[in-house]
Amino acid sequence: MITISAKAQDYVTRQMEQEKAAAGAFLRVGVKGGGCSGLEYQMSFDTNLKDSDQVFEDKGMKIVVDMKSLLYLYGTELDYSDGLNGKGLVFKNPNATRTCSCGESFAV
């Protein structure tokens, strides 16, 4: 399961409005190789579901992840940080054994 905090849900909703996401768009999250820790988080707005996608819904937001990425992201909560060192969307990933200082890449 992948969940989203209320603050992150508000942030993503605002981003979808600002970017004029297509009607029916959902949040797609995933991982790809790269970054200083080995894997990088990805986030985009999408309208096309693939056969192997897993769909989660939390706080009225549809979150979609491909099966390969789900192996790395299962149990992750998407949160939003707006403090002094705020970075925007934050992946609270219980599977990450190491993260880089910017929080955009991780290792398992």
MONORDA-V970099 format. One record per pair of residues at least 12 apart in sequence whose ideal C-beta (glycine too) atoms are under 6 Angstrom apart, sorted by the first residue. I is the first residue (numbers start at 0). J is the second residue. D is the distance in whole Angstrom. If there is no record, write none. Layout:
# MONORDA-V970099
i=I j=J d=D
i=I j=J d=D
This chain:
# MONORDA-V970099
i=0 j=55 d=6
i=1 j=55 d=5
i=1 j=62 d=5
i=1 j=72 d=6
i=1 j=75 d=5
i=2 j=57 d=5
i=2 j=76 d=5
i=3 j=57 d=5
i=3 j=58 d=6
i=3 j=60 d=6
i=3 j=77 d=4
i=4 j=78 d=4
i=6 j=79 d=4
i=7 j=77 d=5
i=7 j=78 d=5
i=7 j=79 d=4
i=8 j=58 d=5
i=8 j=60 d=5
i=10 j=79 d=4
i=11 j=26 d=6
i=15 j=44 d=6
i=20 j=44 d=4
i=21 j=46 d=5
i=23 j=46 d=5
i=24 j=44 d=5
i=24 j=46 d=5
i=25 j=61 d=4
i=25 j=63 d=5
i=26 j=62 d=5
i=27 j=43 d=5
i=27 j=45 d=4
i=27 j=63 d=5
i=28 j=42 d=5
i=28 j=64 d=5
i=29 j=41 d=4
i=29 j=64 d=6
i=29 j=65 d=6
i=29 j=68 d=4
i=30 j=68 d=5
i=30 j=71 d=5
i=34 j=104 d=3
i=35 j=99 d=5
i=35 j=104 d=6
i=36 j=97 d=6
i=36 j=99 d=5
i=36 j=104 d=4
i=36 j=105 d=5
i=36 j=106 d=5
i=37 j=106 d=4
i=38 j=105 d=6
i=39 j=104 d=5
i=40 j=90 d=5
i=51 j=66 d=5
i=52 j=65 d=6
i=53 j=69 d=5
i=71 j=94 d=6
i=71 j=107 d=6
i=74 j=93 d=5
i=75 j=90 d=6
i=75 j=92 d=5
i=76 j=91 d=4
i=78 j=91 d=6
i=86 j=102 d=6
i=94 j=107 d=5
